[in-house]
Amino acid sequence: MTAIYESLLLKLVTVLELTQQSESTPTTQTRQALVQATTDFRESLKQAKELASTLPGGELSVDEQEDVIEMLFRLRDRKQQQLAEFAANVQSMFAATAAEGVMMDVDSTASTPS
């Protein structure tokens, strides 16, 4: 896909060079080369437009795309906050469970007859 976009500049330069050549020395050969280069550039431009129009979100305006991106950043931040809260809760649960386990061991040892 990017090859098409990268080739557009080279093809445009070719068209411009041939245009300058045909202005200084108009021959049938330079005119044919100009027609061929122009047709090639036009076809590549058409392909690039088709590819761009089929991109996901391509139907949205720039402002709408920016709104979607901003919304996704907010969603990501909220999910990261929820994950941090969940991790803190899990960590405190494990700490409480471990403390209870130690207390049980002490209690069971104390109540065991020697």
N, C-alpha and C positions, 0 to 999 in steps of 0.2 A: 504494500500500500504506500509506504513512504517513498518507494522508488519512483512512483508516478509523480509525486510532488517534487522530488529532487530533480527529476528530468525536465520539469517545466521551465526552469530558469535557463538551462542549456539550450532547450529548443527555442525559447524566445530570443536568446542571443544569436542563434543561427539565423532566425528570421530577420533580425535587425541587420546582421552582417550582409546577408544576401540582398536586403533592400538597398543598403548603401552601395553594394556592387552594381546592382541593376540600374541605379541612378547615374553612376559614372560611366559604365559601359553596358548599355542594355543589349543583351544578346538573347537569342532564343534559349540557349542553355541556362543562362542565369535566371531567366523568367521561369523556366520549368523547375529549376531547383527551388526558387522562391515559392512557387505554387505547392510543390511537394512539402517543403518545410512548414509552410503555413497550414496545410492540411494536417500534417503530423502534429503540429502544436495544437490546433483546434481539437483534434481527436483526444489528445492527452488531457487537454483542459476539460473536455466533456466527461472523460472518465473520472477525473479528479472531483468534479462537481457531483457526479453520481455517488462516488464513495463518501464524500462529505455529507451528502443529504441522507445517506443511510446509516450514519453514525447514531448510536443511541443518544437520545436527548437533543439531537440535531434540530428537532422541530421547536425547541424552546428558544426564546430570545436570550440575549446575553444576561439581562437582568433576572430573568427566570432561572437561568442556570446558576447565577450567583446566589439566588435565594435558596436553591436546592443544596448547593455546596455549604452554605451557612447552616442550613437545617441539619445536614449530615454531621457537621462539626459539633453542633450542640448535642446531637444524639450520641456521638462518640464520647463527648465529655461526660454526659449523664451516665452512660454505660460504664465508663472508667470509675466514676464516683461510686456507682452501685457495686462494682467489683471490689473496690477498696473497702467499702462498708461491710460487704459479705466476708472478705478476708479477715477483717478485724473481729467480726462476730465469731467466726470459726476459731480464730486464735484464742479468743477469750473463753470459748466453750471448752477447748482442749485444755487450757490452763486450769479452768474450774474442775474439769473431770480429773485431771492429774492430781490436783490438790485433794479432792475427795478420795481418790485411791490411796494416797499417802495416809490420810486420816483413818481410812478403813484398816490399813495395815497396822497402824499404831493401836487402834481399838482392839483388833483381833489378837494382837500380841499381848495386850494388857489383860484380856479376859481369859487367856489360855492358862490353865493351871500348870505349874511347874513341877 
